[in-house]
Amino acid sequence: MITIASKVNDLYSFFDTLQSEIGGTLAKSTTECKLEIKNELASGSIRSILLEDGISVLEFDILASETIKISIDALLATHVNFMYCSKGKLSHAFHKDTEKDSNPDQIINNIDAFQTSIVANIISGQNIIFIEKDVQTVATMISVNTEGSKNSQWSNSLKDAFISEKTDDYLYIGSYNLKIAESIKQLQSIQQEGLVRELLTKGIVNVILALEIEHHNKDIKNLDMEPTSLTKMEINSIATLTEYINEYPDLDHKVENLSDRIGLSAAKLQEGFKFQHGLTVCEYIRSVRLTKSEDLIINTDLNISEIVYTVGFTSRSYFSKIFKERFDCTPSDYKKNKLAVSA
């Protein structure tokens, strides 16, 4: 087992420690650190992002040959940590570092793929994260310092929900959620630099936090209810199919063909999409195509007719109708406005 200990409030030292323990190439900037690793211990990357309002992001995309144990010192009753596992499995434990309990029995909680969790240290001095060996783990932790935020209403809401009047550490492990996975992919795919990168990152991180809190609130309300009959394997199949539709929105995605592709019945397929996206399969495909069409209008010189068929629609009039329903503007007017702004 590889054991790494570091401070929660000093990401630069944390990455220096990471590099000294598992090697790799480290790149630092004023707002980001990224460790690229490819050796006998592990392959992949670990990245941190520092944002305003006391928010930091820590991302793992790691395949390790040994279990990696990361101990991170925690400031008590100040930080709320939102953890999400996109692939593999992440494990978490609290460490109560007190004189009375200097060698406690640790309860290790597993966070599976597509599960979210929220952690707040009330009495424990450390968070311990385990990355299992021989399993590719993709996970994201967003940490919010409620004492460091300029938005007092936002900070107070987080404190009231996860810190105030708590006498023990707070840990919530939620049900499965694919919407968060999609937003995290958007965060990981940002290519822009400078101010644009910073603004895009901040916007997507805020969306992820909103989804995490919304999911937590829904889970708490439905604590005694079974949210879905889908198994973990079936949910993983829905996630795979979601990626396929996102990558190829232009294909003729008939429900029966999609069912055959992942080996689920049409009923299971619809249940999965309603549970994960709040949409039927057809509604989700339509939404993806509209999003893609907006991107093509903004970033290409294709005319509207070309865009209609590029994204998989067969009727320009139908496309114009649903485009206006979403954007309150016809595709042609949207393109004219884009050209006017560019000029």
Secondary structure in CASP SS format (residue, H / E / C, confidence):
PFRMAT SS
TARGET T0000
AUTHOR 0000-0000-0000
METHOD secondary structure of the structure
MODEL  1
M C 1.00
I E 1.00
T E 1.00
I E 1.00
A E 1.00
S E 1.00
K E 1.00
V C 1.00
N C 1.00
D C 1.00
L H 1.00
Y H 1.00
S H 1.00
F H 1.00
F H 1.00
D H 1.00
T H 1.00
L H 1.00
Q H 1.00
S H 1.00
E H 1.00
I H 1.00
G C 1.00
G C 1.00
T E 1.00
L E 1.00
A E 1.00
K E 1.00
S C 1.00
T C 1.00
T C 1.00
E E 1.00
C E 1.00
K E 1.00
L E 1.00
E E 1.00
I E 1.00
K E 1.00
N C 1.00
E C 1.00
L C 1.00
A E 1.00
S E 1.00
G E 1.00
S E 1.00
I E 1.00
R E 1.00
S E 1.00
I E 1.00
L E 1.00
L C 1.00
E C 1.00
D C 1.00
G C 1.00
I E 1.00
S E 1.00
V E 1.00
L E 1.00
E E 1.00
F E 1.00
D E 1.00
I E 1.00
L E 1.00
A E 1.00
S C 1.00
E C 1.00
T C 1.00
I E 1.00
K E 1.00
I E 1.00
S E 1.00
I E 1.00
D E 1.00
A C 1.00
L C 1.00
L C 1.00
A C 1.00
T C 1.00
H E 1.00
V E 1.00
N E 1.00
F E 1.00
M E 1.00
Y E 1.00
C E 1.00
S E 1.00
K E 1.00
G C 1.00
K E 1.00
L E 1.00
S E 1.00
H E 1.00
A E 1.00
F E 1.00
H E 1.00
K C 1.00
D C 1.00
T C 1.00
E C 1.00
K C 1.00
D C 1.00
S C 1.00
N C 1.00
P C 1.00
D C 1.00
Q C 1.00
I C 1.00
I C 1.00
N E 1.00
N E 1.00
I E 1.00
D E 1.00
A C 1.00
F C 1.00
Q E 1.00
T E 1.00
S E 1.00
I E 1.00
V E 1.00
A E 1.00
N C 1.00
I C 1.00
I C 1.00
S C 1.00
G C 1.00
Q E 1.00
N E 1.00
I E 1.00
I E 1.00
F E 1.00
I E 1.00
E C 1.00
K E 1.00
D C 1.00
V C 1.00
Q C 1.00
T E 1.00
V E 1.00
A E 1.00
T E 1.00
M E 1.00
I E 1.00
S E 1.00
V E 1.00
N E 1.00
T C 1.00
E C 1.00
G C 1.00
S C 1.00
K C 1.00
N C 1.00
S H 1.00
Q H 1.00
W H 1.00
S H 1.00
N H 1.00
S H 1.00
L H 1.00
K H 1.00
D H 1.00
A H 1.00
F H 1.00
I C 1.00
S C 1.00
E C 1.00
K C 1.00
T C 1.00
D C 1.00
D C 1.00
Y E 1.00
L E 1.00
Y E 1.00
I E 1.00
G E 1.00
S E 1.00
Y E 1.00
N C 1.00
L H 1.00
K H 1.00
I H 1.00
A H 1.00
E H 1.00
S H 1.00
I H 1.00
K H 1.00
Q H 1.00
L H 1.00
Q H 1.00
S C 1.00
I C 1.00
Q C 1.00
Q C 1.00
E C 1.00
G H 1.00
L H 1.00
V H 1.00
R H 1.00
E H 1.00
L H 1.00
L H 1.00
T H 1.00
K H 1.00
G H 1.00
I H 1.00
V H 1.00
N H 1.00
V H 1.00
I H 1.00
L H 1.00
A H 1.00
L H 1.00
E H 1.00
I H 1.00
E H 1.00
H H 1.00
H H 1.00
N H 1.00
K H 1.00
D H 1.00
I H 1.00
K H 1.00
N C 1.00
L C 1.00
D C 1.00
M C 1.00
E C 1.00
P C 1.00
T C 1.00
S C 1.00
L C 1.00
T C 1.00
K H 1.00
M H 1.00
E H 1.00
I H 1.00
N H 1.00
S H 1.00
I H 1.00
A H 1.00
T H 1.00
L H 1.00
T H 1.00
E H 1.00
Y H 1.00
I H 1.00
N H 1.00
E H 1.00
Y C 1.00
P C 1.00
D C 1.00
L C 1.00
D C 1.00
H C 1.00
K C 1.00
V H 1.00
E H 1.00
N H 1.00
L H 1.00
S H 1.00
D H 1.00
R H 1.00
I H 1.00
G C 1.00
L C 1.00
S C 1.00
A H 1.00
A H 1.00
K H 1.00
L H 1.00
Q H 1.00
E H 1.00
G H 1.00
F H 1.00
K H 1.00
F H 1.00
Q H 1.00
H H 1.00
G C 1.00
L C 1.00
T C 1.00
V H 1.00
C H 1.00
E H 1.00
Y H 1.00
I H 1.00
R H 1.00
S H 1.00
V H 1.00
R H 1.00
L H 1.00
T H 1.00
K H 1.00
S H 1.00
E H 1.00
D H 1.00
L H 1.00
I H 1.00
I H 1.00
N H 1.00
T C 1.00
D C 1.00
L C 1.00
N C 1.00
I H 1.00
S H 1.00
E H 1.00
I H 1.00
V H 1.00
Y H 1.00
T H 1.00
V C 1.00
G C 1.00
F C 1.00
T C 1.00
S C 1.00
R H 1.00
S H 1.00
Y H 1.00
F H 1.00
S H 1.00
K H 1.00
I H 1.00
F H 1.00
K H 1.00
E H 1.00
R H 1.00
F H 1.00
D C 1.00
C C 1.00
T C 1.00
P H 1.00
S H 1.00
D H 1.00
Y H 1.00
K H 1.00
K H 1.00
N H 1.00
K H 1.00
L H 1.00
A H 1.00
V H 1.00
S H 1.00
A C 1.00
END
